[in-house]
Amino acid sequence: MSFIRPLARAGFPRFHMYAALRDLDLEISIHLDQKKETYGNSTRHHGEYENDGALKTEVERIKSILNS
């Protein structure tokens, strides 16, 4: 499953999360899309995967919801 949480009316930046069940475990992958991907001769994705700043805060928010 894929989930998106936009941070602005224009749709970007936004948090983009993928979730999947692996046996009894919930596996989550999350990143921050700063702007829409660009196309041309190659596809370029403008995402942030570091675990700091706004992304770290969002991960902590999700963990607190799941641990409730």
Secondary structure as UniProt FT lines:
FT   STRAND          2..6
FT   TURN            9..10
FT   STRAND          14..22
FT   TURN            23..24
FT   STRAND          25..33
FT   STRAND          47..48
FT   HELIX           53..66
//
